[in-house]
């Protein structure tokens, strides 16, 4: 048995574009928790797909919401044990958290 594959690196520019978009839409995303959640869930998914599609073609899994205990918003990015997604989600967290860390916590999970 054998297999052929090609590993693509995560595009840092696409990560930066996602982070820039998320920061710019931060308040709207927060506001969507009360009314337009589906519209912004789709928008976040689309923006993540621009980063993920270079090396992953499955369903994009993420969650966001508010933690009443900590008083912060939380973004969960799931890597699904996919090597490409592990790298992509780690880079997104690394770039995003310093810019939104006062209001948000970013988690990367399986």
Secondary structure, 3 states (H helix, E strand, C coil): CCCCCCCCCCCHHHHHHHHHHHHHCHHHHHHHCCCCHHHHHHHHHHHHHHHHCCCCCCCCCEEEEEECCCCEEEEEEECCCCHHHHHHHHHHHHHHHHHHCCCEEEEEEC
